[in-house]
Amino acid sequence: MGKAIALVTGASRGIGRGIALCLAEHGYDIAAVATSADPNNPEKGLYEVKARVEERGQRCLPIAGDISQRADHAKIIQAALDEYGSVDVLVNNAGVAPKQRLDILETTEESYDRVLGINLRGPFFLTQAVANQMIKQAQAGVRFRPVIVFITSISADTASPNRAEYCISKAGLSMVAQNFAVRLAPHGINVYEIRPGIIATDMTAAVKEKYDKLIAEGLLLQNRWGTPEDVGKAVAALAKGYLDYATGAVIEVGGGFGVKRL
């Protein structure tokens, strides 16, 4: 039996990079997806991730594809199948923040459509396609029990009216995860949702001062920023089957952000 294959979207940096490297540490070969893959740039992007995965003794296939474009979904999946023969784990991580944070009374249609197209519509239809592939694999005889993980955000149930479109996209993606969990359970495919909190990435760099202050004032039970590796560890636990009897689970990786306190 070969190694299990994990397809990770948005894998070139940030949380996606952390997930890809953590899964590699746990023995997974990686199909790493991002909007671009430049073999001439080994210092940054998918080929840097490829080098780090290979240092961990696993294979990595960089795949250029735009999750918001349905035409790219079949190309992404076929590339993974051509290289590895299966997709055993899907991690829907790719996502964007609004280019400009605007009050909800000023949110533009352009920003709304862009954010929801990448964060919600894209993962919905990519998962649909991958799920059908996983069902075929199951019917042919499962090598590894398939797992699908959606990376949403604490913004799935926490309002931020200066980036409402982002919150809406993550709340919608949370319900996508629930629906796929229900639909795929009869096929033995577990589906999970992970909600990262305040994670140190390029996306949060622009608001570092704001979150530094909130964390210092006690916003979180664990008084630190989260890291991409924190999220990667949670994904690895799900992929490895450590929460095998918990399909549909929603797991916050946010330092205790969601704990209600008086």
C-alpha contacts under 8 A as a table, 3 or more apart, distances in Angstrom:
res1	aa1	res2	aa2	distance
1	M	143	R	7.25
3	K	27	G	6.97
3	K	28	Y	6.07
3	K	29	D	6.48
4	A	27	G	7.64
4	A	28	Y	5.36
4	A	29	D	6.38
4	A	87	V	7.77
4	A	88	D	5.91
4	A	89	V	7.66
4	A	144	F	6.55
5	I	28	Y	5.68
5	I	29	D	4.98
5	I	30	I	5.88
5	I	31	A	7.19
5	I	84	Y	7.17
5	I	86	S	6.70
5	I	87	V	5.40
5	I	88	D	5.17
5	I	89	V	6.22
6	A	23	L	7.69
6	A	28	Y	6.33
6	A	29	D	6.27
6	A	30	I	5.05
6	A	31	A	6.06
6	A	87	V	6.30
6	A	88	D	5.94
6	A	89	V	4.43
6	A	90	L	5.86
6	A	91	V	7.34
7	L	30	I	5.97
7	L	31	A	4.56
7	L	32	A	6.06
7	L	33	V	7.38
7	L	80	A	7.67
7	L	87	V	6.63
7	L	88	D	7.87
7	L	89	V	6.08
7	L	90	L	4.95
7	L	91	V	6.16
8	V	11	A	5.81
8	V	16	G	6.74
8	V	19	I	7.68
8	V	20	A	6.58
8	V	30	I	7.23
8	V	31	A	6.28
8	V	32	A	5.24
8	V	33	V	6.05
8	V	90	L	6.17
8	V	91	V	4.80
8	V	92	N	6.48
8	V	93	N	6.76
9	T	16	G	6.70
9	T	32	A	6.30
9	T	33	V	4.65
9	T	34	A	6.20
9	T	67	I	7.86
9	T	91	V	6.42
9	T	92	N	5.66
9	T	93	N	5.26
9	T	94	A	5.01
10	G	13	R	7.08
10	G	16	G	5.26
10	G	17	R	7.60
10	G	32	A	7.60
10	G	33	V	5.76
10	G	34	A	4.94
10	G	35	T	7.80
10	G	92	N	7.99
10	G	93	N	5.67
10	G	94	A	3.95
10	G	95	G	7.02
11	A	14	G	7.63
11	A	15	I	7.54
11	A	16	G	4.05
11	A	17	R	4.62
11	A	18	G	7.96
11	A	19	I	7.67
11	A	20	A	6.53
11	A	32	A	5.42
11	A	33	V	5.63
11	A	34	A	5.97
11	A	46	L	6.88
11	A	49	V	7.72
11	A	93	N	7.70
11	A	94	A	7.47
12	S	16	G	6.59
12	S	17	R	5.48
12	S	32	A	7.43
12	S	33	V	7.31
12	S	34	A	5.97
12	S	44	K	7.68
12	S	45	G	4.51
12	S	46	L	4.64
12	S	48	E	7.93
12	S	49	V	6.47
13	R	16	G	5.93
13	R	17	R	4.70
13	R	18	G	7.60
13	R	45	G	6.46
13	R	46	L	7.97
14	G	17	R	5.41
14	G	18	G	6.40
14	G	200	A	7.83
14	G	201	T	5.04
14	G	202	D	6.61
14	G	228	P	6.10
15	I	18	G	5.02
15	I	19	I	6.15
15	I	93	N	7.56
15	I	199	I	7.98
15	I	201	T	7.13
15	I	227	T	7.67
15	I	228	P	4.34
15	I	229	E	7.46
15	I	231	V	6.89
15	I	232	G	7.41
16	G	19	I	5.05
16	G	20	A	6.17
16	G	93	N	5.97
16	G	94	A	7.22
16	G	228	P	7.45
17	R	20	A	5.14
17	R	21	L	6.23
17	R	49	V	6.68
17	R	228	P	7.41
18	G	21	L	5.31
18	G	22	C	6.10
18	G	228	P	4.67
18	G	229	E	4.98
18	G	231	V	7.32
18	G	232	G	5.47
19	I	22	C	5.17
19	I	23	L	6.08
19	I	228	P	6.90
19	I	229	E	6.70
19	I	231	V	6.65
19	I	232	G	3.90
19	I	233	K	7.41
19	I	235	V	6.84
19	I	236	A	7.77
20	A	23	L	5.27
20	A	24	A	6.17
20	A	30	I	6.68
20	A	32	A	7.34
20	A	49	V	7.81
20	A	53	V	7.50
20	A	232	G	7.32
21	L	24	A	4.98
21	L	25	E	6.25
21	L	49	V	7.51
21	L	52	R	6.99
21	L	53	V	5.79
21	L	232	G	7.65
22	C	25	E	5.03
22	C	26	H	6.52
22	C	229	E	6.82
22	C	232	G	5.31
22	C	233	K	6.33
22	C	236	A	6.74
23	L	26	H	5.02
23	L	27	G	6.53
23	L	28	Y	5.49
23	L	29	D	7.94
23	L	30	I	7.86
23	L	232	G	7.09
23	L	235	V	7.70
23	L	236	A	5.60
24	A	27	G	5.13
24	A	28	Y	4.80
24	A	29	D	6.24
24	A	30	I	6.97
24	A	53	V	5.78
24	A	56	R	6.30
24	A	57	G	7.63
24	A	58	Q	5.99
25	E	28	Y	7.35
25	E	53	V	7.90
25	E	56	R	5.90
26	H	236	A	7.09
27	G	57	G	7.90
27	G	58	Q	6.68
28	Y	58	Q	6.59
29	D	58	Q	5.25
29	D	59	R	4.92
29	D	60	C	5.97
30	I	53	V	7.78
30	I	58	Q	7.58
30	I	59	R	6.24
30	I	60	C	4.65
30	I	61	L	6.28
31	A	60	C	5.80
31	A	61	L	4.81
31	A	62	P	6.22
31	A	63	I	6.93
31	A	80	A	6.07
32	A	46	L	6.89
32	A	60	C	6.80
32	A	61	L	5.96
32	A	62	P	4.95
32	A	63	I	5.88
33	V	46	L	7.63
33	V	62	P	6.14
33	V	63	I	4.78
33	V	64	A	5.84
33	V	65	G	6.38
33	V	76	I	7.66
34	A	37	A	6.90
34	A	46	L	7.15
34	A	62	P	7.94
34	A	63	I	6.59
34	A	64	A	5.33
34	A	65	G	5.81
34	A	66	D	6.93
34	A	94	A	7.82
35	T	64	A	5.13
35	T	65	G	4.85
35	T	66	D	5.03
35	T	67	I	7.81
36	S	45	G	7.99
36	S	46	L	7.77
36	S	63	I	7.72
36	S	64	A	4.76
36	S	65	G	6.86
37	A	45	G	6.90
37	A	46	L	5.62
37	A	47	Y	6.89
37	A	62	P	6.36
37	A	63	I	6.53
37	A	64	A	5.29
38	D	41	N	5.56
38	D	42	P	7.92
38	D	45	G	7.47
38	D	46	L	7.29
38	D	47	Y	6.78
39	P	42	P	6.53
39	P	47	Y	5.89
41	N	44	K	6.08
41	N	45	G	7.30
41	N	47	Y	6.70
41	N	48	E	7.49
42	P	45	G	7.37
42	P	47	Y	5.09
42	P	48	E	4.74
42	P	51	A	7.65
43	E	47	Y	7.49
43	E	48	E	5.26
44	K	47	Y	6.89
44	K	48	E	5.13
44	K	49	V	7.73
45	G	48	E	5.49
45	G	49	V	6.50
46	L	49	V	4.95
46	L	50	K	6.05
46	L	62	P	5.75
47	Y	50	K	4.74
47	Y	51	A	6.24
47	Y	62	P	6.79
48	E	51	A	5.19
48	E	52	R	6.40
49	V	52	R	5.08
49	V	53	V	6.07
50	K	53	V	5.14
50	K	54	E	6.13
50	K	59	R	7.62
50	K	60	C	5.18
50	K	61	L	7.06
50	K	62	P	6.93
51	A	54	E	5.15
51	A	55	E	6.18
52	R	55	E	5.04
52	R	56	R	6.63
53	V	56	R	5.18
53	V	57	G	6.82
53	V	58	Q	5.80
53	V	59	R	6.64
53	V	60	C	6.29
54	E	57	G	4.99
54	E	58	Q	4.99
54	E	59	R	5.66
54	E	60	C	6.80
55	E	58	Q	7.43
61	L	80	A	7.52
61	L	83	E	7.63
63	I	76	I	6.57
63	I	79	A	7.34
64	A	76	I	7.69
65	G	72	D	5.68
65	G	73	H	7.56
65	G	75	K	7.80
65	G	76	I	6.46
66	D	69	Q	5.55
66	D	72	D	6.13
66	D	73	H	7.97
67	I	70	R	7.05
67	I	72	D	6.86
67	I	73	H	6.81
67	I	94	A	7.47
67	I	118	I	6.25
67	I	122	G	5.11
67	I	123	P	6.90
67	I	126	L	7.35
68	S	117	G	5.43
68	S	118	I	4.63
68	S	119	N	7.96
68	S	121	R	6.87
68	S	122	G	4.44
68	S	123	P	7.86
69	Q	72	D	5.55
69	Q	73	H	7.11
69	Q	122	G	6.84
70	R	73	H	5.24
70	R	74	A	7.61
70	R	122	G	7.08
70	R	125	F	7.11
70	R	126	L	7.47
71	A	74	A	6.45
71	A	75	K	7.36
72	D	75	K	5.15
72	D	76	I	6.14
73	H	76	I	5.17
73	H	77	I	6.28
73	H	126	L	5.82
73	H	129	A	7.53
74	A	77	I	5.22
74	A	78	Q	5.93
74	A	129	A	7.62
75	K	78	Q	5.15
75	K	79	A	6.01
76	I	79	A	5.26
76	I	80	A	6.47
77	I	80	A	5.21
77	I	81	L	6.20
77	I	87	V	7.90
77	I	130	V	7.18
78	Q	81	L	4.94
78	Q	82	D	5.91
79	A	82	D	5.15
79	A	83	E	6.25
80	A	83	E	5.25
80	A	84	Y	5.84
80	A	85	G	7.06
80	A	86	S	7.05
80	A	87	V	7.01
81	L	84	Y	5.19
81	L	85	G	4.24
81	L	86	S	5.18
81	L	87	V	6.93
82	D	85	G	5.88
84	Y	87	V	7.80
86	S	137	Q	7.39
87	V	90	L	7.11
87	V	130	V	7.59
87	V	133	Q	7.71
87	V	134	M	6.92
87	V	146	P	7.91
88	D	134	M	7.13
88	D	144	F	6.41
88	D	145	R	6.99
88	D	146	P	4.78
88	D	147	V	6.52
89	V	146	P	5.72
89	V	147	V	4.86
89	V	148	I	5.73
89	V	149	V	7.78
89	V	239	A	6.73
90	L	127	T	7.81
90	L	130	V	7.59
90	L	147	V	6.50
90	L	148	I	4.77
90	L	149	V	6.18
91	V	148	I	6.04
91	V	149	V	4.80
91	V	150	F	6.03
91	V	151	I	7.28
92	N	123	P	6.20
92	N	127	T	7.92
92	N	148	I	7.79
92	N	149	V	6.14
92	N	150	F	4.84
92	N	151	I	5.90
93	N	150	F	6.53
93	N	151	I	5.04
93	N	152	T	7.68
94	A	118	I	7.49
94	A	119	N	6.94
95	G	115	V	7.79
95	G	118	I	6.01
95	G	119	N	4.88
96	V	115	V	6.29
96	V	118	I	7.00
96	V	119	N	6.69
96	V	166	Y	7.93
96	V	203	M	7.86
97	A	115	V	6.74
97	A	163	R	7.92
97	A	166	Y	6.12
97	A	203	M	7.07
98	P	101	R	6.06
98	P	111	S	6.23
98	P	115	V	6.44
98	P	163	R	6.73
98	P	165	E	7.55
98	P	166	Y	6.84
99	K	111	S	7.41
101	R	162	N	5.42
101	R	163	R	5.35
102	L	105	L	7.91
102	L	106	E	5.95
102	L	107	T	5.66
102	L	161	P	7.99
102	L	162	N	4.89
102	L	163	R	6.14
103	D	106	E	5.27
103	D	107	T	6.24
103	D	161	P	5.85
103	D	162	N	4.22
103	D	163	R	6.92
103	D	164	A	7.89
104	I	107	T	5.11
104	I	161	P	5.24
104	I	162	N	5.80
104	I	163	R	6.99
104	I	164	A	5.99
107	T	111	S	7.05
107	T	112	Y	7.17
107	T	164	A	7.85
107	T	165	E	7.83
108	T	111	S	5.37
108	T	112	Y	6.23
109	E	112	Y	4.99
109	E	113	D	5.94
110	E	113	D	5.33
110	E	114	R	6.11
111	S	114	R	5.12
111	S	115	V	6.08
111	S	165	E	7.57
112	Y	115	V	5.42
112	Y	116	L	6.10
112	Y	165	E	5.37
113	D	116	L	5.34
113	D	117	G	5.72
114	R	117	G	5.15
114	R	118	I	6.34
115	V	118	I	5.46
115	V	119	N	5.79
115	V	120	L	7.81
115	V	165	E	6.58
115	V	166	Y	6.41
115	V	169	S	7.03
116	L	119	N	5.08
116	L	120	L	5.02
116	L	121	R	6.19
116	L	165	E	7.09
116	L	166	Y	7.49
116	L	168	I	7.92
116	L	169	S	5.30
117	G	120	L	5.84
117	G	121	R	4.88
117	G	122	G	5.86
118	I	121	R	6.31
118	I	122	G	5.23
118	I	123	P	7.39
119	N	122	G	6.38
119	N	123	P	6.62
119	N	166	Y	8.00
119	N	169	S	5.83
119	N	170	K	7.10
119	N	173	L	7.51
120	L	123	P	5.61
120	L	124	F	6.15
120	L	169	S	5.46
120	L	170	K	7.19
120	L	172	G	6.65
120	L	173	L	5.55
121	R	124	F	5.21
121	R	125	F	6.48
122	G	125	F	5.59
122	G	126	L	6.09
123	P	126	L	5.02
123	P	127	T	5.82
123	P	173	L	7.95
124	F	127	T	5.37
124	F	128	Q	6.28
124	F	173	L	7.68
124	F	176	V	6.67
125	F	128	Q	4.85
125	F	129	A	6.30
126	L	129	A	5.22
126	L	130	V	6.16
127	T	130	V	4.99
127	T	131	A	5.71
128	Q	131	A	5.21
128	Q	132	N	6.38
129	A	132	N	5.34
129	A	133	Q	6.49
130	V	133	Q	4.98
130	V	134	M	6.13
131	A	134	M	4.94
131	A	135	I	6.17
131	A	184	L	7.80
132	N	135	I	5.08
132	N	136	K	6.39
133	Q	136	K	5.11
133	Q	137	Q	6.30
134	M	137	Q	4.93
134	M	138	A	6.13
134	M	146	P	6.65
134	M	189	I	7.96
135	I	138	A	4.98
135	I	139	Q	6.19
135	I	187	H	6.63
136	K	139	Q	5.09
136	K	140	A	6.22
137	Q	140	A	5.05
137	Q	141	G	6.25
137	Q	142	V	6.03
138	A	141	G	5.08
138	A	142	V	4.68
138	A	187	H	7.42
139	Q	142	V	7.33
142	V	145	R	6.35
145	R	188	G	7.16
145	R	189	I	6.78
146	P	188	G	7.46
146	P	189	I	5.18
146	P	190	N	6.78
147	V	189	I	5.68
147	V	190	N	5.03
147	V	191	V	5.96
147	V	238	L	7.64
147	V	239	A	6.06
148	I	189	I	7.43
148	I	190	N	6.32
148	I	191	V	4.73
148	I	192	Y	6.37
149	V	177	A	7.98
149	V	191	V	5.80
149	V	192	Y	4.86
149	V	193	E	5.71
149	V	194	I	7.18
149	V	235	V	7.26
150	F	173	L	7.59
150	F	174	S	7.71
150	F	177	A	6.47
150	F	191	V	7.84
150	F	192	Y	6.24
150	F	193	E	4.75
150	F	194	I	6.19
151	I	193	E	6.01
151	I	194	I	5.00
151	I	195	R	6.08
151	I	196	P	7.29
152	T	155	S	7.79
152	T	156	A	6.69
152	T	170	K	5.28
152	T	171	A	7.77
152	T	173	L	6.62
152	T	174	S	6.60
152	T	193	E	6.77
152	T	194	I	6.04
152	T	195	R	4.96
152	T	196	P	6.86
153	S	156	A	5.51
153	S	170	K	6.25
153	S	194	I	7.26
153	S	195	R	4.09
153	S	196	P	4.90
153	S	197	G	6.26
154	I	157	D	6.17
154	I	158	T	6.16
154	I	195	R	5.29
154	I	196	P	6.05
154	I	197	G	5.42
154	I	252	E	7.21
154	I	254	G	7.56
154	I	258	G	7.87
155	S	158	T	4.58
155	S	159	A	6.39
155	S	160	S	7.46
155	S	166	Y	7.59
155	S	167	C	4.99
155	S	170	K	6.46
155	S	171	A	7.26
156	A	159	A	7.98
156	A	167	C	5.58
156	A	168	I	7.03
156	A	169	S	7.72
156	A	170	K	4.67
156	A	171	A	3.97
156	A	172	G	7.64
156	A	174	S	6.82
156	A	195	R	7.77
157	D	167	C	7.54
157	D	171	A	6.42
158	T	167	C	7.32
159	A	164	A	7.15
159	A	167	C	6.50
160	S	163	R	5.68
160	S	164	A	5.84
160	S	167	C	6.89
161	P	164	A	4.84
163	R	166	Y	5.61
163	R	167	C	6.79
164	A	167	C	5.14
164	A	168	I	6.10
165	E	168	I	5.07
165	E	169	S	6.12
166	Y	169	S	5.13
166	Y	170	K	6.36
167	C	170	K	5.24
167	C	171	A	6.10
168	I	171	A	5.10
168	I	172	G	6.05
169	S	172	G	5.17
169	S	173	L	6.14
170	K	173	L	4.92
170	K	174	S	6.18
171	A	174	S	5.15
171	A	175	M	6.74
172	G	175	M	5.28
172	G	176	V	6.35
173	L	176	V	4.79
173	L	177	A	6.28
174	S	177	A	5.20
174	S	178	Q	6.54
174	S	193	E	6.79
175	M	178	Q	4.96
175	M	179	N	6.21
176	V	179	N	5.20
176	V	180	F	6.25
177	A	180	F	5.27
177	A	181	A	6.07
177	A	191	V	6.61
177	A	192	Y	6.61
177	A	193	E	6.34
177	A	248	G	7.13
178	Q	181	A	5.04
178	Q	182	V	6.38
178	Q	191	V	7.74
178	Q	192	Y	7.99
178	Q	248	G	5.79
179	N	182	V	5.24
179	N	183	R	6.19
180	F	183	R	4.98
180	F	184	L	5.76
180	F	191	V	6.74
181	A	184	L	5.49
181	A	185	A	5.95
181	A	189	I	7.75
181	A	190	N	6.36
181	A	191	V	4.84
181	A	192	Y	7.32
181	A	247	T	6.38
181	A	248	G	5.27
182	V	185	A	5.64
182	V	248	G	7.64
183	R	186	P	7.06
184	L	187	H	5.33
184	L	188	G	6.69
184	L	189	I	5.41
184	L	190	N	7.09
184	L	191	V	7.81
185	A	188	G	5.15
185	A	189	I	5.53
185	A	190	N	6.32
185	A	247	T	7.74
186	P	189	I	7.57
190	N	244	D	7.51
190	N	246	A	7.97
190	N	247	T	4.96
190	N	248	G	7.28
191	V	247	T	5.38
191	V	248	G	5.50
191	V	249	A	7.75
192	Y	238	L	7.77
192	Y	247	T	6.00
192	Y	248	G	5.01
192	Y	249	A	5.33
192	Y	250	V	6.31
192	Y	251	I	7.91
193	E	248	G	7.05
193	E	249	A	6.28
193	E	250	V	4.76
193	E	251	I	6.19
194	I	231	V	7.89
194	I	234	A	7.81
194	I	235	V	7.83
194	I	250	V	5.86
194	I	251	I	4.77
194	I	252	E	5.79
194	I	253	V	6.89
195	R	250	V	7.21
195	R	251	I	5.99
195	R	252	E	4.54
195	R	253	V	5.84
195	R	254	G	7.38
196	P	199	I	6.90
196	P	231	V	6.72
196	P	252	E	5.97
196	P	253	V	4.71
196	P	254	G	5.47
197	G	226	G	7.03
197	G	252	E	7.23
197	G	253	V	5.92
197	G	254	G	3.90
197	G	255	G	7.22
197	G	257	F	7.11
198	I	204	T	7.70
198	I	211	Y	7.64
198	I	225	W	5.97
198	I	226	G	5.83
198	I	254	G	6.39
199	I	204	T	7.09
199	I	225	W	5.82
199	I	226	G	4.34
199	I	227	T	5.19
199	I	228	P	6.64
199	I	254	G	7.99
200	A	203	M	7.95
200	A	204	T	6.19
200	A	205	A	7.03
200	A	225	W	6.28
200	A	226	G	6.12
200	A	227	T	5.51
200	A	228	P	7.19
201	T	204	T	5.48
201	T	205	A	6.23
201	T	227	T	7.74
201	T	228	P	7.53
202	D	205	A	5.12
202	D	206	A	7.68
203	M	206	A	6.98
204	T	207	V	5.51
204	T	208	K	6.16
205	A	208	K	5.07
207	V	210	K	5.39
207	V	211	Y	6.47
208	K	211	Y	5.28
208	K	212	D	5.87
209	E	212	D	5.05
209	E	213	K	6.28
210	K	213	K	5.38
210	K	214	L	6.43
211	Y	214	L	4.92
211	Y	215	I	5.95
212	D	215	I	5.31
212	D	216	A	6.10
213	K	216	A	5.08
213	K	217	E	6.17
214	L	217	E	5.07
214	L	218	G	6.56
214	L	219	L	5.53
215	I	218	G	5.25
215	I	219	L	5.01
215	I	220	L	6.07
215	I	223	N	6.12
215	I	224	R	6.66
215	I	225	W	7.66
216	A	219	L	7.40
216	A	223	N	7.06
218	G	221	L	6.97
218	G	223	N	6.88
219	L	223	N	7.93
219	L	257	F	6.82
220	L	223	N	5.74
220	L	224	R	7.69
220	L	254	G	7.74
220	L	255	G	5.71
220	L	256	G	5.61
220	L	257	F	5.00
221	L	255	G	5.84
221	L	256	G	4.97
221	L	257	F	6.69
222	Q	255	G	4.81
222	Q	256	G	6.43
223	N	255	G	7.45
224	R	255	G	7.60
226	G	230	D	6.42
226	G	253	V	7.93
226	G	254	G	6.77
226	G	255	G	7.16
227	T	230	D	5.24
227	T	231	V	7.01
228	P	231	V	5.30
228	P	232	G	6.18
229	E	232	G	4.71
229	E	233	K	6.09
230	D	233	K	5.41
230	D	234	A	6.74
230	D	253	V	7.19
231	V	234	A	5.25
231	V	235	V	6.38
231	V	253	V	6.43
232	G	235	V	5.09
232	G	236	A	6.13
233	K	236	A	5.07
233	K	237	A	6.26
234	A	237	A	5.16
234	A	238	L	6.46
234	A	253	V	7.74
235	V	238	L	5.18
235	V	239	A	6.08
236	A	239	A	4.99
236	A	240	K	5.96
237	A	240	K	5.27
237	A	241	G	6.44
237	A	242	Y	5.43
237	A	243	L	7.12
238	L	241	G	5.26
238	L	242	Y	5.85
238	L	243	L	5.76
238	L	244	D	7.41
239	A	242	Y	7.71
241	G	244	D	4.73
243	L	246	A	5.47
243	L	247	T	7.74
244	D	247	T	6.91
246	A	249	A	5.60
252	E	256	G	7.89
252	E	258	G	7.59
253	V	256	G	7.71
254	G	257	F	5.44
254	G	258	G	7.58
256	G	259	V	5.59
